[in-house]
């Protein structure tokens, strides 16, 4: 069986949040493989933990991908400040064709467009993917999962970070389907009585107050803040209010654009112009919304750049949604070179944390061997880009660890779901499987 098929059967997806089925990338051809260990979301440390404790598996994964796609260059991109992880990866790279590229501590160093440019000097076409410039990018945990898949081991576990208003900031590995509530309780509990969870991080994550949200293959962790924290209050404002504030208060200062990572790479992304669309007619919106088409939704404009604390990122999100609904495609130029001030306008993580008033939560969150053994797992049938799984089990079935629970059509893009523990299928609904632990 080929590596592509092994990875497909193991259900490997992008573990850094993207969730693209990994076997598709391995079926392509490229000259460079980049392991993305940049991890620039403030307070999250799961990638550093993976590189520190699974360095050999990460580097082996890079080599497996290099062989599959025919690449000669293998690179692990990692922030220089992650000293333990750097040392472990450098040791694992000895005697291999894989090298380490040290990155600065800025946001968003882990954006694929930024990382590919930093490592290779190449600019991905607008709305394109790294493969279009001969590069495969994979999260470091994904690469460790590829190594396991080559040995026939499917994805049933997930490494996450729990940070912010918790008693014990920590990274830990849990069965897929564990709720954040159980993971938090097992690791020490909350340090606030009124929590909200930023699942996936403060900058690009999803905000929820549902502690029973399940941990899935794409989860990188959760930052917990009190509901009355300023960042939480801003994020909790309903979208119509965010838009009305922007419509009335934006003075076109351009800071959102001048700090935009994609603009600084040379792409035609100008959030300040998108803000104009909040006050315009549908005809005018069609023009100005083009300036949002290549936004990477990093959130830097909203949470750092704007001096009036408006919502340019959210305006860009709305513009992209309108363009998709109207089938409007990007028609602008491709960048030919990065902005002259690109290297001088990177935002240091410490400055970003100060702007967001989260310095008090800055903690290493090292990997713990805490064993989380949930009584029940909640397993969404869709945990990747593409189609959801079609259940192949029914209520009352007994399942073993690693047993497939779902299947995909022959031409479907997606990732197979496996049982993270031995147990009984308690329920199968339209969007999830509930699995209870075997007594």
C-alpha positions as CSV (number, residue, x, y, z in Angstrom):
1,X,0.0,0.0,0.0
2,X,1.4,3.4,-0.9
3,X,1.9,6.2,1.6
4,X,-0.9,8.2,0.0
5,X,-3.3,5.3,0.7
6,X,-2.0,4.6,4.2
7,X,-2.5,8.3,5.1
8,X,-6.0,8.3,3.6
9,X,-7.0,5.2,5.5
10,X,-5.6,6.7,8.7
11,X,-7.8,9.8,8.4
12,X,-4.9,12.3,8.6
13,X,-5.9,15.9,8.2
14,X,-4.2,19.3,8.8
15,X,-3.8,19.3,12.5
16,X,-3.0,23.0,12.7
17,X,-6.5,24.1,12.2
18,X,-6.9,24.0,8.4
19,X,-8.1,20.4,8.3
20,X,-7.3,19.7,4.6
21,X,-7.1,15.9,4.0
22,X,-3.4,15.2,3.9
23,X,-3.4,12.3,1.4
24,X,-4.4,14.8,-1.4
25,X,-1.2,16.8,-0.8
26,X,1.0,13.6,-0.9
27,X,-0.4,12.7,-4.3
28,X,1.1,15.9,-5.8
29,X,4.7,16.8,-6.9
30,X,6.8,19.5,-5.2
31,X,10.4,20.4,-4.8
32,X,10.1,21.6,-1.1
33,X,8.4,20.3,2.0
34,X,7.9,22.7,4.9
35,X,7.0,21.6,8.4
36,X,5.0,24.4,9.9
37,X,6.0,24.8,13.5
38,X,5.7,28.6,13.7
39,X,2.6,28.5,16.0
40,X,2.0,32.2,16.3
41,X,-1.5,32.3,18.0
42,X,-0.8,34.0,21.4
43,X,-0.8,31.6,24.4
44,X,-1.0,28.3,22.3
45,X,2.0,26.0,22.6
46,X,0.9,22.6,21.3
47,X,3.2,22.6,18.3
48,X,6.2,23.4,20.4
49,X,5.2,20.5,22.7
50,X,4.9,18.1,19.7
51,X,8.3,19.2,18.4
52,X,9.9,18.9,21.8
53,X,8.6,15.4,22.6
54,X,8.0,13.9,19.1
55,X,10.9,15.4,17.1
56,X,11.9,12.1,15.6
57,X,8.4,11.4,14.4
58,X,8.1,15.0,12.9
59,X,11.4,14.7,11.0
60,X,10.5,11.2,9.8
61,X,7.2,12.6,8.6
62,X,9.0,15.3,6.6
63,X,11.2,12.7,4.9
64,X,8.2,10.5,4.1
65,X,6.5,13.4,2.4
66,X,9.6,14.4,0.6
67,X,9.8,10.9,-0.9
68,X,6.1,10.9,-1.8
69,X,6.2,14.3,-3.7
70,X,9.7,14.0,-5.0
71,X,11.1,17.0,-3.0
72,X,14.8,17.6,-2.5
73,X,14.5,20.3,0.2
74,X,12.9,19.6,3.6
75,X,12.6,22.4,6.1
76,X,11.2,22.7,9.6
77,X,10.1,26.3,10.3
78,X,10.2,27.0,14.0
79,X,10.5,30.1,16.2
80,X,14.0,30.6,17.6
81,X,12.5,31.4,21.1
82,X,11.2,27.8,21.4
83,X,14.6,26.6,22.6
84,X,13.7,23.1,23.8
85,X,11.8,22.4,20.6
86,X,14.6,23.8,18.5
87,X,17.2,21.6,20.2
88,X,15.1,18.5,19.8
89,X,14.3,19.1,16.1
90,X,17.9,20.0,15.3
91,X,19.1,16.7,16.9
92,X,16.5,14.8,15.0
93,X,17.6,16.4,11.7
94,X,21.2,15.3,12.0
95,X,22.1,12.9,9.2
96,X,18.9,13.6,7.3
97,X,18.2,15.9,4.3
98,X,15.9,18.0,6.6
99,X,17.1,21.4,7.9
100,X,15.8,23.9,10.4
101,X,14.8,27.4,9.6
102,X,14.6,29.7,12.7
103,X,11.8,32.2,12.6
104,X,11.2,35.5,14.4
105,X,8.6,35.8,17.2
106,X,6.0,37.8,15.2
107,X,2.4,37.3,14.1
108,X,1.4,35.7,11.8
109,X,4.6,33.8,11.1
110,X,2.6,30.6,10.6
111,X,0.4,31.9,7.7
112,X,1.2,29.6,4.7
113,X,1.8,32.6,2.4
114,X,4.2,34.2,4.9
115,X,6.0,30.9,5.7
116,X,6.5,30.0,2.1
117,X,7.9,33.4,1.3
118,X,10.2,33.3,4.3
119,X,11.6,29.9,3.5
120,X,11.7,30.0,-0.3
121,X,11.2,33.7,-1.4
122,X,8.2,32.5,-3.5
123,X,4.8,34.3,-3.6
124,X,1.8,32.0,-3.8
125,X,-0.7,33.2,-6.5
126,X,-3.7,35.1,-5.1
127,X,-6.2,32.7,-3.5
128,X,-3.8,29.9,-4.5
129,X,-2.1,27.1,-2.5
130,X,1.6,26.4,-1.8
131,X,1.6,23.5,-4.4
132,X,1.3,26.1,-7.1
133,X,4.8,27.3,-6.3
134,X,6.2,23.8,-5.8
135,X,5.8,23.6,-2.0
136,X,4.0,21.3,0.4
137,X,3.3,22.8,3.8
138,X,2.1,20.6,6.7
139,X,1.7,21.2,10.4
140,X,4.2,19.4,12.6
141,X,1.6,17.4,14.4
142,X,0.2,16.3,10.9
143,X,3.7,15.1,10.1
144,X,3.9,13.0,13.3
145,X,0.5,11.6,12.3
146,X,1.9,10.7,8.8
147,X,4.7,8.8,10.5
148,X,2.1,6.9,12.5
149,X,-0.1,6.3,9.5
150,X,2.9,4.7,7.6
151,X,2.9,2.1,10.4
152,X,-0.9,1.6,10.1
153,X,-1.9,3.7,13.1
154,X,-5.0,6.0,12.5
155,X,-5.6,9.4,14.0
156,X,-7.5,8.9,17.3
157,X,-5.6,11.4,19.6
158,X,-5.2,15.1,19.6
159,X,-2.6,17.4,21.3
160,X,-4.0,20.7,22.5
161,X,-3.2,23.6,24.7
162,X,-5.5,24.9,27.5
163,X,-4.5,28.5,28.4
164,X,-5.8,31.8,29.7
165,X,-8.1,31.7,32.8
166,X,-7.3,28.2,33.9
167,X,-5.6,27.0,37.1
168,X,-3.0,25.0,35.2
169,X,-2.0,26.2,31.7
170,X,-1.0,23.0,30.0
171,X,-0.7,21.1,26.7
172,X,-2.0,17.5,26.7
173,X,-3.0,14.7,24.4
174,X,-6.6,13.5,24.6
175,X,-8.9,11.2,22.6
176,X,-10.6,12.9,19.7
177,X,-14.2,13.6,20.9
178,X,-13.2,14.6,24.4
179,X,-15.1,17.8,25.5
180,X,-13.1,20.9,26.5
181,X,-14.9,20.7,29.8
182,X,-13.5,17.2,30.6
183,X,-10.0,18.3,29.5
184,X,-10.1,21.4,31.6
185,X,-11.4,19.6,34.7
186,X,-8.7,16.9,34.3
187,X,-5.9,19.4,34.1
188,X,-6.9,21.5,37.1
189,X,-10.1,23.4,36.3
190,X,-11.1,27.0,35.5
191,X,-9.8,30.2,37.1
192,X,-13.0,32.2,36.3
193,X,-16.7,31.7,37.1
194,X,-17.9,33.1,33.8
195,X,-15.7,31.6,31.0
196,X,-15.8,31.9,27.3
197,X,-13.6,29.7,25.1
198,X,-11.7,30.9,22.1
199,X,-11.4,27.5,20.4
200,X,-8.3,27.7,18.1
201,X,-6.9,30.8,19.7
202,X,-7.8,34.5,20.3
203,X,-6.9,35.7,16.8
204,X,-8.5,33.2,14.4
205,X,-10.4,30.9,16.7
206,X,-14.2,30.5,17.2
207,X,-15.8,32.0,20.3
208,X,-18.2,29.9,22.4
209,X,-19.4,29.5,25.9
210,X,-20.2,25.8,25.4
211,X,-17.7,23.9,27.5
212,X,-19.0,20.7,26.0
213,X,-17.7,21.5,22.6
214,X,-15.8,18.4,21.4
215,X,-12.1,18.4,20.6
216,X,-11.7,17.3,17.0
217,X,-8.8,16.5,14.6
218,X,-8.2,20.2,13.8
219,X,-8.3,21.5,17.4
220,X,-5.2,23.3,18.4
221,X,-6.5,24.2,21.9
222,X,-8.6,26.8,23.6
223,X,-7.8,30.1,25.3
224,X,-10.3,30.7,28.1
225,X,-11.1,34.3,29.2
226,X,-13.6,35.8,31.6
227,X,-16.7,37.0,29.7
228,X,-16.0,40.6,30.9
229,X,-12.4,40.6,29.5
230,X,-12.1,43.4,26.8
231,X,-11.3,41.0,24.0
232,X,-14.2,38.8,24.8
233,X,-16.6,41.8,25.0
234,X,-15.4,43.0,21.6
235,X,-15.8,39.5,20.0
236,X,-19.3,39.0,21.6
237,X,-20.7,42.1,19.9
238,X,-23.3,41.0,17.3
239,X,-22.2,41.5,13.6
240,X,-24.8,44.2,12.8
241,X,-23.5,46.3,15.7
242,X,-19.9,45.8,14.6
243,X,-20.9,47.0,11.1
244,X,-22.8,50.0,12.4
245,X,-19.8,51.0,14.6
246,X,-17.5,50.8,11.5
247,X,-19.9,52.7,9.3
248,X,-20.1,55.6,11.7
249,X,-16.5,55.8,13.1
250,X,-14.0,54.6,10.4
251,X,-11.9,57.7,9.5
252,X,-9.8,55.8,6.8
253,X,-6.5,56.1,8.7
254,X,-5.2,53.1,6.7
255,X,-3.5,51.4,9.8
256,X,-5.5,48.2,9.2
257,X,-4.0,48.1,5.7
258,X,-0.5,49.2,6.6
259,X,-0.2,46.3,9.1
260,X,-2.0,43.7,7.0
261,X,0.4,40.7,6.4
262,X,-0.9,40.0,3.0
263,X,-0.7,43.7,1.9
264,X,2.9,43.7,3.1
265,X,3.6,40.6,0.9
266,X,2.4,42.6,-2.1
267,X,-1.2,41.3,-2.4
268,X,-4.0,43.7,-3.2
269,X,-5.6,43.5,0.3
270,X,-6.8,46.8,1.7
271,X,-9.1,46.5,4.7
272,X,-9.6,50.2,5.0
273,X,-11.2,50.2,1.6
274,X,-13.4,47.3,2.5
275,X,-14.6,49.4,5.5
276,X,-16.0,51.8,2.9
277,X,-18.4,49.1,1.7
278,X,-20.2,49.3,5.0
279,X,-21.8,52.6,3.9
280,X,-22.1,51.9,0.2
281,X,-24.8,50.5,-2.1
282,X,-24.6,47.0,-3.5
283,X,-23.1,48.3,-6.7
284,X,-20.3,50.1,-4.9
285,X,-19.7,47.1,-2.6
286,X,-19.0,44.9,-5.6
287,X,-15.9,47.0,-6.3
288,X,-14.6,47.6,-2.8
289,X,-15.2,44.0,-1.6
290,X,-12.6,42.9,-4.1
291,X,-10.1,44.3,-1.6
292,X,-11.1,41.6,0.9
293,X,-10.7,38.6,-1.5
294,X,-7.2,37.7,-0.4
295,X,-7.6,38.5,3.3
296,X,-6.3,35.6,5.4
297,X,-8.6,36.5,8.4
298,X,-5.6,36.7,10.8
299,X,-7.4,39.4,12.8
300,X,-4.4,41.7,13.2
301,X,-6.3,44.6,11.8
302,X,-9.2,44.3,14.3
303,X,-7.2,43.3,17.4
304,X,-4.0,45.3,16.9
305,X,-3.9,47.8,14.1
306,X,-7.1,49.8,14.4
307,X,-6.7,52.7,16.9
308,X,-10.5,53.0,17.2
309,X,-11.0,49.3,17.9
310,X,-13.2,48.8,14.8
311,X,-13.8,45.5,13.0
312,X,-12.0,45.5,9.6
313,X,-11.4,41.7,9.7
314,X,-15.1,41.1,10.3
315,X,-15.9,43.5,7.4
316,X,-13.6,41.4,5.2
317,X,-15.2,38.2,6.3
318,X,-18.6,39.6,5.4
319,X,-17.3,40.9,2.0
320,X,-15.9,37.4,1.2
321,X,-19.2,35.8,2.0
322,X,-21.0,38.3,-0.2
323,X,-18.6,37.6,-3.0
324,X,-19.0,33.8,-2.7
325,X,-22.8,34.2,-2.7
326,X,-22.7,36.3,-5.8
327,X,-20.1,34.1,-7.5
328,X,-17.7,37.1,-7.8
329,X,-14.2,35.9,-8.5
330,X,-10.9,37.8,-7.8
331,X,-9.8,39.7,-11.0
332,X,-6.9,41.7,-9.7
333,X,-3.2,41.3,-10.2
334,X,-0.8,38.8,-8.7
335,X,2.1,40.2,-6.5
336,X,5.5,40.4,-8.1
337,X,7.4,41.3,-4.9
338,X,6.8,42.0,-1.3
339,X,6.3,45.6,0.0
340,X,9.5,47.4,0.8
341,X,8.6,47.7,4.5
342,X,7.6,44.0,4.8
343,X,10.4,43.0,7.1
344,X,10.2,46.2,9.2
345,X,6.5,46.1,10.0
346,X,6.1,42.6,11.5
347,X,4.2,42.6,14.8
348,X,6.0,41.0,17.8
349,X,3.9,38.6,19.8
350,X,4.7,40.5,23.0
351,X,3.4,43.8,21.6
352,X,0.3,41.9,20.3
353,X,-0.4,40.5,23.8
354,X,0.1,43.9,25.4
355,X,-2.4,45.4,23.0
356,X,-4.9,42.7,23.9
357,X,-4.2,42.9,27.6
358,X,-3.5,39.2,28.0
359,X,0.1,39.4,29.4
360,X,-1.1,38.0,32.7
361,X,-1.9,34.7,30.9
362,X,1.5,34.3,29.2
363,X,2.6,30.9,30.4
364,X,4.7,28.1,28.7
365,X,1.9,25.4,29.0
366,X,4.3,22.4,28.9
367,X,3.1,19.0,27.7
368,X,1.6,17.0,30.6
369,X,1.1,13.2,30.9
370,X,-2.3,13.7,32.5
371,X,-4.5,10.8,31.3
372,X,-7.9,12.0,30.2
373,X,-10.3,9.1,30.0
374,X,-13.8,10.4,29.1
375,X,-16.8,8.3,29.8
376,X,-18.3,9.5,26.5
377,X,-16.9,10.9,23.2
378,X,-18.7,13.2,20.9
379,X,-17.4,12.6,17.3
380,X,-18.6,15.0,14.6
381,X,-18.9,13.2,11.2
382,X,-17.1,16.1,9.5
383,X,-13.7,17.0,10.9
384,X,-11.9,18.1,7.8
385,X,-12.4,20.0,4.6
386,X,-14.7,18.2,2.2
387,X,-17.5,15.8,2.8
388,X,-18.7,14.4,6.2
389,X,-18.3,10.7,7.0
390,X,-21.2,8.4,6.3
391,X,-21.7,6.3,9.4
392,X,-20.9,2.6,9.1
393,X,-21.9,1.8,12.6
394,X,-25.3,1.9,14.4
395,X,-26.6,2.4,17.9
396,X,-25.6,-0.5,20.1
397,X,-22.6,-1.6,18.1
398,X,-19.4,-2.5,20.0
399,X,-16.3,-1.0,18.6
400,X,-12.5,-1.4,19.1
401,X,-9.8,1.3,19.3
402,X,-8.9,2.4,15.8
403,X,-11.9,0.8,14.1
404,X,-13.4,2.9,11.3
405,X,-16.7,4.5,12.2
406,X,-17.4,6.2,8.9
407,X,-16.7,6.0,5.2
408,X,-16.4,8.3,2.3
409,X,-17.6,8.0,-1.3
410,X,-14.9,7.1,-3.8
411,X,-14.6,10.6,-5.2
412,X,-15.4,12.5,-1.9
413,X,-12.8,14.8,-0.4
414,X,-12.6,14.1,3.3
415,X,-11.0,12.0,6.1
416,X,-12.1,8.7,7.6
417,X,-13.2,8.8,11.3
418,X,-11.9,6.1,13.7
419,X,-12.9,5.1,17.2
420,X,-10.5,6.7,19.8
421,X,-11.5,4.1,22.4
422,X,-13.2,0.8,22.8
423,X,-16.8,1.2,23.6
424,X,-20.4,1.1,22.6
425,X,-22.1,3.3,20.0
426,X,-24.7,5.2,22.1
427,X,-26.2,7.2,19.3
428,X,-25.8,8.1,15.6
429,X,-27.3,11.4,14.4
430,X,-27.1,13.3,11.2
431,X,-23.9,15.0,12.2
432,X,-22.2,13.0,14.9
433,X,-21.5,9.6,16.6
434,X,-21.7,9.3,20.4
435,X,-19.4,6.7,21.8
436,X,-19.5,5.5,25.4
437,X,-16.5,3.8,27.1
438,X,-16.5,0.1,27.4
439,X,-17.1,-0.9,31.1
